[in-house]
Amino acid sequence: MNDHEFFELGDLTLQGGATLRGAKLAYKTYGTLNEDRSNAIVYPTWYSGRHWENEWLIGAGMALDPERYFIIVPNMLGNGLSSSPSNTPPPYDRARFPRVTVADNVAVQHRLVTEHFGIERLALVTGWSMGAGQTYQWAMSYPEMVPKIAPFCGSAKTSEHNIVFLEGVKAALTADDAYRGGWYTEQPTKGLRAMARVYAGWGFSQAFYWDRVYRQMGYTSLEDFLVGFWEGFFLDNRDANNLLAMLWTWQNGDISRTPGFEGSYEEALATIEADALVMPAEKDLYFPPEDEAYAVERMANAELRVIPGVWGHFAGGGMNDEDTQFIDAALKELLAR
């Protein structure tokens, strides 16, 4: 997919102190920025996701309608399009790629929005999964720019249980001898397939498997789903080092680590003043509704609205019409306020 553009970041010093020279942010826009630059929406990508995998929520007649809004989809650092282990020249290539935080991602997105497009205020920031984490970070880091947020199936802080899940994913991937500490010459496909099997027990809910909903997706058996969907997902041009770089970002997601704000999670949440519509999925095993209820109770102007159903985390992935319509309707309501 070469339908995107690049914003040249120059020498980018990250929160951890490393400097990526010649860094770049890949992005795609949908729609037209209006004359007073007031119709822009930022919709970041998610763990391993690329901009085209956000397009299920963009379209005519939807909340994110390109005929009405200017939608900016920035690709996360590490996703293979923006600066990543797979495309960065030595010495910060492959296993030497530096640690990137959620705040680092949002800081470069802010530069794109303000320096390149000249936008001073956004209509909305929204996102799924790690995109939700970036949404929270936008509201905290740039409150004057973000009047409304709609994070769905994600969190402002990665829980310990979520960290444990990701440790299993990481262990499965790096156990492949072909991984070679990140200095592989060919993708460690055995490790990627093992990673997919670990992921399979978490991405969808227990009820999803009990009801064999995968049959509605065209898979004829459990094994067909594990191979066809899950293994296929991680073998779809997803680089192992890129996955591990973004995994670190995910594990260390926490708005209270924001530069200039070294406080508690609760205090960090209390600084978010945006009109927030927070949408966890009913049976999400990564980001359960009770975690987001805890966050909403500590935000100044937030509402919790749970996405019902059995799809778990992937309720926010655009894979079924019912959940898509639920999220789209909520976004329309929020934008109309």
NORFENZI-V275824 format. One record per helix or strand of 3 or more residues. SS is the DSSP state (h for helix, s for strand). FROM is the first residue (numbers start at 0). LEN is the number of residues. If there is no record, write none. Layout:
# NORFENZI-V275824
[[SS:FROM:LEN] [SS:FROM:LEN]]
This chain:
# NORFENZI-V275824
[[s:4:9] [s:18:12] [s:39:4] [h:50:7] [s:69:5] [h:93:3] [h:101:15] [s:123:5] [h:129:12] [s:147:5] [h:159:15] [h:176:6] [h:188:15] [h:205:5] [h:212:5] [h:221:13] [h:239:12] [h:254:3] [h:264:6] [s:274:5] [h:288:8] [s:301:3] [h:311:5] [h:320:16]]
